[in-house]
Amino acid sequence: MNIKKNVLVYLTHPHVQAWNFSPIHRKLLEDSVPGLNVSICLNLKEFLVRLPETEIVIVWFFKNDWLEKAINLELIVTPAAGRDWVNLGTSEIKVSYGRFHGPMIAESILGAVFYFLKAFHFSKKMQLQKKWKMGAHKNF
């Protein structure tokens, strides 16, 4: 099965290079799914101009106002955490949200729980003072 779809990608971030979609990612996507024609937009103006010709967009966010330009849009894909970054109102366009955040969030919560449960903040303070007394955490 060979699909023919135009994919418009607008994933940019000024400070975190890993959050930018690069030509290497484009090649990987096109090689992995034959028939995709992937275009990368580096700014919002370019994205909005090219939006009418695409069936799939990959974006951090999508505004309801853009729907009138998205005459061929079938799918919005976002790696963003949460569902508040894509506002479609009552549109029937399909949206695929990032699904990889759960384990990272769980690890962060467990780390914070253990940090406080094991009194790491107090242990660090005592280590800086070169105090190694066993059971010292009972006094804080």
C-alpha positions as CSV (number, residue, x, y, z in Angstrom):
1,M,0.0,0.0,0.0
2,N,1.4,3.3,-1.1
3,I,-0.1,6.4,0.4
4,K,0.2,9.9,-1.2
5,K,0.0,12.6,1.4
6,N,1.5,16.0,1.9
7,V,2.9,16.5,5.4
8,L,3.6,20.0,6.6
9,V,5.9,20.2,9.6
10,Y,6.2,23.3,11.8
11,L,8.2,22.2,14.8
12,T,10.7,24.9,15.9
13,H,12.1,26.1,19.1
14,P,14.6,28.9,19.6
15,H,16.5,27.4,22.5
16,V,16.2,23.6,22.4
17,Q,17.7,22.2,19.2
18,A,16.3,18.8,19.9
19,W,12.8,20.2,19.6
20,N,13.4,21.3,16.0
21,F,12.4,19.1,13.1
22,S,15.4,18.8,10.8
23,P,16.1,17.6,7.3
24,I,17.4,14.3,8.8
25,H,14.0,13.8,10.5
26,R,12.3,14.5,7.2
27,K,14.4,11.9,5.3
28,L,13.7,9.4,8.1
29,L,9.9,10.0,7.9
30,E,9.8,9.8,4.1
31,D,12.0,6.7,4.0
32,S,9.8,5.0,6.7
33,V,6.5,5.8,5.1
34,P,6.6,5.6,1.2
35,G,4.4,8.2,-0.4
36,L,4.8,11.0,2.1
37,N,5.9,14.3,0.8
38,V,7.3,16.1,3.9
39,S,7.9,19.8,3.9
40,I,9.5,21.7,6.8
41,C,8.3,25.3,7.7
42,L,10.7,27.4,9.6
43,N,8.2,30.2,10.5
44,L,4.5,30.7,11.0
45,K,4.0,32.8,7.9
46,E,5.3,30.0,5.7
47,F,3.2,27.4,7.5
48,L,0.0,29.3,7.0
49,V,0.7,30.0,3.3
50,R,1.3,26.2,2.7
51,L,-1.5,25.0,5.0
52,P,-4.2,24.8,2.2
53,E,-2.2,22.2,0.2
54,T,-1.6,19.7,3.0
55,E,-3.4,16.7,4.4
56,I,-1.3,16.2,7.6
57,V,0.4,18.7,9.8
58,I,3.0,18.0,12.6
59,V,3.0,21.0,15.0
60,W,3.5,22.0,18.6
61,F,0.2,23.9,18.5
62,F,-2.8,24.5,16.2
63,K,-5.2,27.4,16.5
64,N,-8.9,27.1,15.6
65,D,-8.6,30.2,13.4
66,W,-6.3,28.3,11.0
67,L,-9.1,25.8,10.2
68,E,-10.5,27.9,7.4
69,K,-7.2,27.8,5.5
70,A,-6.9,24.0,6.2
71,I,-9.2,22.9,3.4
72,N,-7.5,19.5,2.8
73,L,-6.4,18.8,6.4
74,E,-7.2,15.3,7.7
75,L,-4.8,14.9,10.6
76,I,-2.9,17.0,13.2
77,V,0.0,15.4,15.0
78,T,1.5,17.0,18.0
79,P,4.3,15.9,20.3
80,A,3.2,18.5,22.9
81,A,2.2,17.3,26.3
82,G,-1.4,18.0,27.1
83,R,-4.4,18.6,24.9
84,D,-4.7,22.3,25.3
85,W,-2.2,23.1,22.5
86,V,-4.6,22.0,19.7
87,N,-7.9,23.9,19.7
88,L,-10.3,22.7,17.0
89,G,-13.7,23.4,18.6
90,T,-16.2,21.1,16.9
91,S,-14.0,20.2,13.9
92,E,-13.9,16.5,13.0
93,I,-10.2,16.6,12.0
94,K,-8.3,13.8,13.7
95,V,-5.7,14.7,16.3
96,S,-2.8,12.5,17.5
97,Y,-1.3,13.7,20.7
98,G,2.1,12.8,22.1
99,R,2.0,9.6,24.1
100,F,5.5,9.4,25.4
101,H,5.2,11.9,28.3
102,G,3.6,9.5,30.8
103,P,6.8,7.6,31.8
104,M,8.8,10.8,32.0
105,I,6.2,12.5,34.2
106,A,6.0,9.3,36.4
107,E,9.8,9.2,36.8
108,S,9.8,12.9,37.8
109,I,7.1,12.4,40.4
110,L,8.8,9.3,41.9
111,G,12.1,11.2,42.0
112,A,10.4,14.1,43.9
113,V,8.6,11.7,46.3
114,F,11.9,9.8,47.1
115,Y,13.7,13.1,47.4
116,F,11.4,14.2,50.2
117,L,10.7,10.8,51.7
118,K,14.4,10.0,52.1
119,A,15.2,13.6,53.3
120,F,17.7,14.1,50.5
121,H,17.6,17.9,51.1
122,F,18.6,17.4,54.7
123,S,21.2,14.8,53.8
124,K,22.8,17.1,51.3
125,K,22.9,19.9,53.9
126,M,24.6,17.5,56.4
127,Q,27.1,16.2,53.8
128,L,28.2,19.8,53.1
129,Q,28.9,20.2,56.8
130,K,30.8,16.8,56.8
131,K,28.3,15.3,59.3
132,W,27.7,11.6,58.8
133,K,25.8,10.7,61.9
134,M,23.5,7.8,61.4
135,G,19.9,8.6,62.2
136,A,20.6,12.4,61.9
137,H,17.5,12.8,59.8
138,K,15.3,12.1,62.8
139,N,16.1,15.6,64.1
140,F,14.9,17.7,61.3
